[in-house]
Amino acid sequence: MAKKFVVGLLATVLIGVVCAGAIIALVNTTKKARSDSDDGSSSLSATSKPMNAMCSSALYKESCEHTMSQISPNSSASPAEVFKSFVDIALKEFESAARHSAEVTKAKLAGSDSKTAAAVSDCEKLLEDALDHMKGVSSLADKDITNLTAEADNISHMLSSSMTYLYTCVDGFEDSKLKAEMDSALNNATEMSSNVLGVITSIASLVEKLETDLNMLPTQGTNRKLLGYGMDRHGYPTWLSAGDRKLLQAAASPKPNAVVAKDGSGQFKTINDAIKAIPVNHPGRYVIYVKAGVYDEIVMVPKDKNNVFMYGDGADKSIVTGKLSNVETQVTTRLTATFTVEGQNFIAKDMGFRNTAGAENHQAVALRISGDFGAFYKCRFDGFQDTLYTHTGRQFFRDCTVSGTIDFIFGNSAVVFQNCVIICNRPLDNQQNTITAHGRTDPNMKTGVVLQNCQIVADKALEADKAKLPSYLGRPWKLYSRAVIMESSIGDYIHPEGWFPWNGDFALKTLYFAEYGNTGPGASTAGRVKWGTFHVITKADATQFTAGAFINANNWLASTGVPNYLGFKA
């Protein structure tokens, strides 16, 4: 506690001195410049330089600096106050862009075919979610520098989610002209989100540098939070409370608030009815027990239903199933999910989730999670293309099974899979399997997918045809896609090149794919792709991708009881 106080105090003093001092110096320079120039251009340039330095990490530096120029220089302004002003300006522009894009969808896309109409409807919801996250950033930005840096990871993930909702909206349109039009309408909102992300990254980086210079960080970097959450000394993600951990560790089933049973022996016959009955502002965890049975329903845990703990009688006994698909049901990929989680702090144990649409119906999601701080223990996810959509937020999967064909673990979450079984099913004859397809679109996003100590195996139906139907560890869905496979057992059916391109050379210079310490007949990296962005990393490099460093799990997962480990498996 004392150490955190000292670091916070030093960060407050030093950053304040650096920024305020620079502004004072440049304001004085500006006064002189005014006497030498009538147009005041030197003044504008001089006073903006210190604050423009906060745009050093931004992907869109020019527009970031333009927004920063709208903030009045103040010699007493702290970086936190500058950031707050920046966020307020960005939020107004974001709101304007969101309104404009909504007008575009209504004015130009109304009355189109059913699939386009579905995309329009989906966009409206996604834009609402994106705006909510930007407002959340604004509420967190109203802090002093110590609190702001403490919230930096949460702010980063809110912004990443906001940006992901925007491109998910665009991706929903199949018509290239409509897609381009929507992309253009959302361009300013995307840049605004990205620029705020760049500014908070710059502030956090300066604080981290100060801490490092003062030798106050662990030498092995185990507290570095690349994905915004870590693990405690017992290996639990830090965002799980002690009570949640007990729920997951307990041999006996916890007492439920609601029981779902198809035979009528519970309060509810459907899972949706149990979720709808959750009281508003229910204190603590709301526990739902789903008795054995196959529940054929499309389930939604909405964003106003937080802290739900759902458990069943086993992943092969309590099963939620559906068959919505991108082909047959003419909806966007996001809406094909059998089970959707948008509420925060959702936990599932001993549950099965399926999408039975089949390989021929292309995108068909078994489970989508867009809620932050989700945990799954001893669960199973079955499908073909796009089985598990880790859309946004931070998640942890332990002792789970995931099966599929193309891009069957995809999305833009910060997510770690530990001790899971990853099964490649047999794809169609003209297809290949790709396990991961990560959707990171900005280098400042703390998102990525890590498979640690997992078993990567072939289904029996694929085993017979593995020579003619190649399988890969992943491909880059978006420009800054990030995936790491470490300490896992890789079957011989994985192609020697390991990784597959998305389309031509797209993302091959910007992605980050890495492998460390894998075993099995498919683990050799001798024949791997020769892209400069693929890495065979050392243990020292891999440390940053362990759960403790990569996702700072000790802030949220420790309390759930989900077994896990902080660093390497051994």
C-alpha positions, 0 to 999 in steps of 0.5 A: 500500500505504501509503495503504491502511495509513493508511486502515485505521489511521485507520478502526480508531482513529476508529471504535473511538473513536467507538463505544467512546467513545459506549458509555462515555459512555452507560454512565456516563449509565446508572449515573446513570439506575439511581439514579433508576429502579428498573426499569432501562429507562433503562439498557437504552435508553441503552446500546443507542443506540450499537450501534443506530446500526449498524442505521441502514442496516437494512431491518428496524430494529426486529428489528435493534435487538432482536438488537443489544440481546442484545449485552452493552455493552463499553467496549472493544468495537470495531465488528468485535467487535460485528459478530461478536457480532451475526452469531453471534446472527443465525446461531443464529436463522437456523439455527432458522428454517431448521430450522423451515421444513424441518419445515414442508416435510416435515410439511405438503407431503409426498405432494403433486403432483410439482411441489410435491414438486420444490419441496420437494426444491429448498427443502431444497437451497436452505436448505442453501446459504443456511445455508452462506453465513451460516456463511461470513459468520460466518467472515469476521466474525472480523476486526479492523476493517481486515480486516472492511472489506476483506471487506465486499463479500464479506460483502455478496454472501454475505448477498445470496446467502443471501437470494436462496436463501431467496426462490428456495425460496418462489418454487418453490411455485405454490400460493398457500397453500403459498407464503405458508406457506413465506414465513412460515416463512422470514421470520425467516431473511430478516430475520436475513440482511437485518439483518446486511447492514444492519449491515455496510453501516453499518460500511462506509459510516462507513469510506467517509465517513472516507476521503472526509473525508480526501480519500483517495478518487479524485475520479471515484469509480472505486473505488466498489464498488456491486456488490462488484467492479471493473476494473483499468487494463486493464479486467479484473475484479479477481478474475481472476488473471494465469494466468486472463487468459493462458488466455483471451487465448492464441491457442493452446488451453491444455493441458487436464486432461481432453478431452471428445469424443462420438466417443470421441477424448477421455478422456470422452464426456460433460461430466458425467463430466469434471466428476465426475472432477475431483480433490478439492482440485485445485490451481489451474485444472482445464482441460476441453476440449470438442471440437466436437459437440452434447452433449445432457445436463444438466450440473452444476458443483457447489459443491465443484468450483471453479476450472474452466476450460472451453473449446470449439471455438466457440459454434456448434460445442461446444454443450450442449443440453437441453429441461427446462421449467417446463411439460413436466417439472414442475420449478422454474425453477431446475432447468430449466437445461441447464447449471448452475454452483455452483462458484466461479471458473468460466470458459467460453470458446467454448461454446454453451448451449441450452434448446430447450423453446420459447416454449410451455413458458414458463420454460426455462433454458439456463444458471444460474450461482449461483457467485461470480466467473464469467466467460464469453467468446465464449459463446452462450446460446439459449432463450426465456423465462428463457434466462440465470439469473444467480442469485447471485454476481458475473459478467462476460460479454464478447463473448457472444450471448444470445437469448430472449423473456421475462425472458431475462436474470434473477436477483440477481447483480451482473453486467456484460455488455460488447460482447454481442449481445442478441437478442429472439426472436419470443414467442407471440402473446399475449406481449411481450419483456422483456430483463432481470428483476432480482431485488434484494430489499433496498436494501443488496444490491450487485446489479444488471445492466449492459449496456454497449456491447451490440447490442440487436437483433431476430431475423428472425422477430420483425422481421416482427411487431415492430409487434404484439409489443412488446419492452422493455428490462426489468421489475422482478422484485423490489422493488428491481430494478436495471438499467442500459443504457449505451453500447449500440445499441438497435434500433427494435423496442424500445417507446418506453416502454422499460420494462414493469411487472411487475404493476400498480404493484409496485416502481415506487417502489423500482426503479432503471432507468437509461440513458446514452449509448445510440444507435440508433433505439430509444435515444430516451428522449423517450417513456420511462416516467414513473416517478420511479425511471427515470433518464436519467443523466449521464456523472458518474452513469454512472461508478458503473455502469462495470465499474471502479466497479460490480463492482470487477473489478480484484480478480478478472477481470484475470487471466483474459484476458477483454478488457474496459474499466475505464470508458467504452468511449471 
